[in-house]
Amino acid sequence: MGHDWAMISRAMAPAPTSLPNDLPLPSRPEMERAYLGSDASYDAVFYLGVRTTGIFCRPSCPARKPKPENVEFFALPAAALSAGYRPCLRCRPLEHDEAPPWVARLLEQVDRRPSAWIRERDVRALGIEPARLRRYFLSRYGLSFQAYCRARRLAHAFDHIRKGGTVDDAVFATGYESHSGFRDAFQKAFGQSPGRTAHADCVRVAWVDTPLGPMIAGATGAGVCLLEFTDRNLLDRQLDTLGRRFKAGLLPARHPHLTKLQKELREYFAGARREFTVPVDTHGTPFETRVWQALRKIPYGETRSYSDIARLVSSPAAVRAVGRANGRNCIAIVVPCHRVVNKSGELGGYAGGLWRKRRLLHLEQGARG
């Protein structure tokens, strides 16, 4: 689901430092068998572009199956979009269903026992081919299954130490064979030693499915600090900036703020929510903070120009600076930078893509009406 997980991948070495659009795919005969058989277990493992229609689909798409010679395959939706294909309206490949049952079983096992080490032989014992699991996790989450498990173990250790547990207990609970191995992994993930963690915080991250495509969300103890579409330009740079601003590592983990955010996003896209009540934790310059606060005051279903926002923050001549602050907002939708348009009424820019900005505005204006 994720596309540019440089920050997490780097912390969870030896996972790759970024997720390219040319991830290794299953063999072509295997993919042809999967899409011709509408095999949903391959959803998110690959996508197929149909040259004769210009659309791309999931393998399980119920539409009439194209001839293999008219199909090309992609590891990620972003690659298909870049090649000029548009998403299918029947199978909606930019949206994501719940994980397939074979993945859901593994995720449940990891959540139930985050300290457990799941080996390849354990995966095979569950009837899952490790190569398929690896492709699925790289495609959907942007990191390998083992890197995901390491991240969950370290997040578990972080919480254990913050609640007063000892480092020795954390080493034992996470299954590391030595203190040095645990400390090295912990230092890479959080930028600090385990002994200095009692009063520290980390950014918990989760993957969020939306009708406009997958998003990455992050939260600290104070509130949501990240919500971005995973295919936005320079997401890896923004994750780097986020880590520096909060002086914290980014790890996959559950958090009440993320649970509330996911619930409110579902209500928003269903047209049943106009304001978000989940707390936010923004870290920026004083000027950026004023701009982001002004964005949250734009009424649902309405737009403002960059000039309007400049006047609202008492800096009428700082229109370009407002534009830069708008672009540096890393909590999309909740801090509604999509409601800012050019003075002429044209949409202007949007890091998540103008088509998403247009859809968000249409959603709000339609629901308002």
C-alpha positions in Angstrom: 0.0 0.0 0.0 2.8 2.5 0.8 5.1 3.8 -1.9 7.9 5.8 -0.3 8.7 4.4 3.1 12.2 5.7 3.2 12.1 6.7 6.9 10.7 3.5 8.2 12.8 1.3 5.8 16.0 3.1 6.9 15.1 2.6 10.6 14.2 -1.1 10.0 17.4 -1.9 8.0 18.1 -4.0 6.0 14.8 -3.2 4.4 15.1 -1.1 1.2 15.6 2.6 1.6 12.7 3.4 -0.8 10.0 1.6 -2.6 10.5 1.9 -6.4 7.8 1.4 -9.0 9.6 -1.6 -10.4 9.2 -4.0 -7.5 9.8 -7.7 -8.5 6.6 -9.2 -9.8 5.5 -12.8 -10.0 6.2 -14.5 -13.3 4.0 -13.5 -16.3 2.3 -16.9 -16.6 1.5 -16.8 -12.9 0.0 -13.3 -13.2 -2.0 -14.3 -16.3 -3.4 -17.3 -14.4 -4.3 -15.1 -11.5 -6.2 -12.4 -13.4 -7.9 -14.9 -15.7 -9.1 -16.8 -12.7 -10.0 -13.6 -10.8 -7.8 -14.7 -7.9 -8.3 -12.1 -5.2 -5.3 -13.4 -3.2 -3.2 -11.6 -5.7 -4.9 -8.2 -5.1 -2.2 -5.7 -4.2 0.5 -8.1 -5.3 0.2 -6.7 -8.9 -2.1 -4.7 -11.1 -2.9 -5.1 -14.8 -3.2 -2.4 -17.4 -5.5 -3.1 -20.3 -4.1 -1.4 -23.5 -7.3 -1.6 -25.4 -9.3 0.4 -22.8 -6.6 2.5 -21.0 -7.7 1.3 -17.6 -5.9 -0.7 -14.9 -7.5 -3.2 -12.5 -7.0 -5.6 -9.7 -6.5 -9.2 -10.6 -9.9 -10.0 -9.1 -11.8 -7.5 -11.2 -15.2 -8.9 -12.3 -15.1 -7.2 -15.7 -14.6 -9.2 -18.9 -11.1 -10.5 -19.0 -8.8 -9.0 -21.7 -6.6 -11.1 -23.8 -3.1 -11.6 -22.3 -1.5 -9.9 -25.3 -3.4 -6.7 -24.5 -2.2 -6.6 -20.9 0.8 -5.2 -19.1 1.5 -5.6 -15.4 2.6 -3.2 -12.6 3.7 -3.6 -9.0 2.0 -0.5 -7.8 -1.0 1.7 -8.8 1.4 4.7 -9.1 3.3 2.9 -11.9 0.1 2.3 -13.8 -1.0 5.9 -13.3 2.4 7.1 -14.5 2.0 4.9 -17.6 -1.2 6.7 -18.5 -3.8 4.2 -17.3 -6.9 5.4 -15.3 -8.4 3.3 -12.4 -11.2 0.9 -13.2 -14.6 2.0 -11.9 -15.6 -1.6 -11.2 -12.8 -2.9 -9.0 -11.5 0.5 -7.9 -7.8 -0.4 -7.6 -7.0 2.8 -5.7 -9.2 1.6 -2.9 -8.1 -1.3 -0.6 -10.3 -3.9 0.9 -9.4 -5.7 4.1 -6.3 -7.9 3.8 -6.8 -11.3 2.2 -7.5 -14.0 4.8 -4.0 -15.5 4.5 -2.5 -12.1 5.3 -5.1 -11.3 8.0 -4.1 -14.5 9.9 -0.5 -13.4 10.0 -1.3 -9.9 11.0 -3.6 -11.2 13.8 -0.7 -13.4 15.0 1.7 -10.5 15.0 -0.7 -8.3 16.9 -1.5 -11.0 19.4 2.2 -11.8 20.0 4.3 -8.8 18.8 7.4 -10.3 20.5 7.3 -13.6 18.6 9.7 -14.2 15.7 7.9 -15.6 12.7 10.3 -17.5 10.5 10.0 -18.7 6.9 9.2 -22.2 8.1 6.4 -20.8 10.2 5.0 -19.0 7.2 5.2 -22.2 5.1 3.5 -24.1 7.9 0.5 -21.8 7.4 0.4 -22.7 3.8 1.8 -19.4 2.6 4.6 -19.1 0.1 7.3 -16.7 1.6 7.9 -15.1 -1.8 4.2 -14.2 -2.2 4.1 -12.8 1.3 7.2 -10.7 0.6 5.7 -9.2 -2.6 2.4 -8.5 -0.9 4.0 -6.6 2.0 6.4 -4.6 -0.3 3.5 -3.6 -2.5 1.0 -2.7 0.2 3.1 -1.5 3.1 6.4 -0.6 1.5 8.5 -2.8 3.7 9.1 -6.5 4.0 7.1 -8.7 6.3 10.2 -9.3 8.5 10.8 -5.5 8.7 7.2 -5.0 9.7 7.5 -7.6 12.4 10.8 -6.0 13.7 9.0 -2.6 13.8 6.1 -4.0 15.8 8.5 -5.7 18.2 10.4 -2.5 18.8 7.2 -0.5 19.2 6.2 -3.0 21.8 9.5 -2.6 23.6 9.3 1.2 23.4 5.9 1.1 25.2 7.1 -1.4 27.7 10.0 0.8 28.7 7.9 4.0 28.8 5.5 2.2 31.2 8.4 1.6 33.7 9.6 -1.8 32.4 13.3 -2.5 32.4 15.5 -2.8 29.4 16.4 -6.4 30.4 12.7 -7.3 30.3 12.3 -5.5 26.9 15.2 -7.5 25.5 13.6 -10.7 26.7 10.1 -9.7 25.6 11.2 -8.9 22.0 13.2 -12.1 21.6 16.6 -10.5 20.9 19.5 -12.8 21.6 21.7 -10.1 23.0 21.5 -6.7 24.6 23.8 -5.2 22.0 21.6 -6.4 19.1 18.5 -5.0 20.8 20.2 -1.6 21.6 21.5 -1.3 18.1 18.1 -1.9 16.6 16.4 0.4 19.1 19.0 3.2 18.4 18.4 3.0 14.7 14.6 3.1 15.1 14.3 5.9 17.7 17.6 7.8 17.5 18.3 7.2 21.2 19.3 4.4 23.6 16.6 2.4 25.4 17.7 3.8 28.7 16.6 7.3 27.7 13.2 6.3 26.5 11.1 6.7 29.7 10.1 10.2 28.9 10.4 10.1 25.1 7.8 9.6 22.4 7.7 8.0 19.0 5.5 8.5 16.0 3.1 5.6 15.6 2.2 5.1 12.0 -0.6 3.2 10.2 -1.9 2.6 6.7 -5.3 4.1 6.0 -7.5 3.0 3.1 -9.7 5.8 1.5 -11.8 6.0 -1.7 -9.0 8.3 -3.1 -6.2 5.8 -2.5 -4.1 4.6 0.4 -2.7 7.1 3.0 -0.1 6.9 5.7 -1.1 8.3 9.1 1.1 9.1 12.1 0.3 10.1 15.7 2.2 11.1 18.8 0.8 11.2 22.3 -0.5 14.8 21.6 -2.3 14.0 18.4 -2.2 13.2 14.7 0.9 14.6 13.1 0.8 13.0 9.6 -1.8 12.1 7.0 -0.6 11.9 3.4 -1.4 10.0 0.3 1.3 7.4 -0.1 2.0 8.3 -3.8 2.5 12.1 -3.2 5.7 13.6 -4.5 8.6 13.7 -2.1 6.8 11.8 0.7 10.2 10.3 1.8 11.6 13.8 2.3 8.6 14.8 4.3 9.0 11.7 6.5 12.6 12.7 7.1 11.5 16.2 8.1 8.8 14.8 10.4 11.3 12.6 12.2 13.7 15.6 12.7 10.9 17.9 13.9 9.6 15.4 16.5 13.1 14.0 17.2 11.4 10.6 17.2 11.4 7.3 15.3 8.5 6.2 13.1 7.1 2.8 13.7 4.0 0.8 12.8 1.8 0.6 15.9 -1.7 1.1 17.1 -2.7 4.3 18.8 -6.1 5.7 20.0 -5.6 8.8 17.9 -5.1 6.7 14.8 -8.2 4.7 15.6 -10.3 7.8 16.0 -8.8 9.3 12.8 -9.7 6.2 10.7 -13.3 6.3 12.1 -13.7 10.0 11.3 -12.2 9.6 7.8 -14.8 6.9 7.0 -17.5 9.3 8.2 -16.0 12.1 6.1 -15.9 10.2 2.9 -19.4 8.9 3.5 -20.6 12.5 3.7 -21.6 12.2 7.4 -18.8 14.3 8.9 -17.9 18.0 8.3 -15.4 18.6 11.1 -12.7 16.5 12.5 -12.4 16.3 16.3 -9.3 14.1 16.5 -6.4 16.2 18.1 -3.6 17.3 15.8 0.1 17.8 16.7 1.6 20.2 14.2 5.3 21.2 14.4 6.3 24.1 12.1 7.5 27.7 12.2 5.2 30.2 13.9 4.1 31.5 10.5 3.4 28.0 9.2 1.4 27.3 12.3 -0.7 30.4 11.8 -1.4 29.3 8.2 -2.4 25.8 9.2 -4.7 27.2 11.9 -6.3 29.4 9.3 -6.8 26.5 7.0 -8.8 24.7 9.7 -11.2 27.7 9.9 -12.2 27.4 6.2 -15.8 26.2 6.4 -16.7 22.8 4.9 -17.7 23.1 1.3 -16.1 26.5 0.8 -12.7 27.6 -0.6 -10.4 30.5 0.0 -7.6 32.0 -2.1 -4.0 32.2 -1.0 -4.5 36.0 -0.7 -7.4 35.4 1.7 -5.3 33.2 3.9 -2.5 35.8 3.8 -4.9 38.4 5.1 -6.3 36.1 7.8 -2.7 35.6 9.2 -2.1 39.4 9.1 0.5 39.1 6.4 -1.3 40.3 3.2 1.9 40.6 1.2 3.1 37.1 2.1 1.0 35.2 -0.6 3.9 33.1 -1.8 4.9 32.3 1.8 1.3 31.1 2.4 1.6 28.9 -0.7 4.8 27.3 0.7 3.3 26.8 4.1 0.2 25.3 2.5 2.5 22.8 0.6 4.3 21.9 3.8 1.1 20.9 5.6 1.5 17.2 6.3 -1.9 16.5 7.7 -4.1 16.4 4.6 -7.9 16.6 4.7 -7.9 17.2 8.5 -5.9 20.4 7.9 -7.8 21.1 4.7 -5.2 22.6 2.4 -7.3 21.3 -0.5 -9.7 24.2 0.2 -7.2 26.8 -0.9 -7.4 27.8 -4.6 -6.0 30.5 -6.9 -7.5 33.9 -6.8 -8.9 33.2 -10.3 -10.8 30.3 -9.0 -8.5 27.7 -10.6 -7.5 24.8 -8.4 -3.8 25.6 -8.2 -1.5 22.9 -6.9 -2.0 19.9 -4.6 0.7 17.5 -3.6 -1.8 14.6 -3.6 -2.7 15.3 -7.2 -5.2 17.8 -8.7 -7.7 15.0 -9.4 -7.9 14.3 -5.7 -8.3 18.0 -4.8 -11.1 18.2 -7.3 -12.8 15.0 -5.8 -12.5 16.4 -2.3 -14.0 19.7 -3.2 -16.8 18.0 -5.1 -17.5 15.7 -2.1 -17.8 18.6 0.3 -19.8 20.8 -2.0 -22.2 17.9 -2.9 -22.6 16.9 0.8 -23.2 20.5 1.8 -25.9 20.8 -0.9 
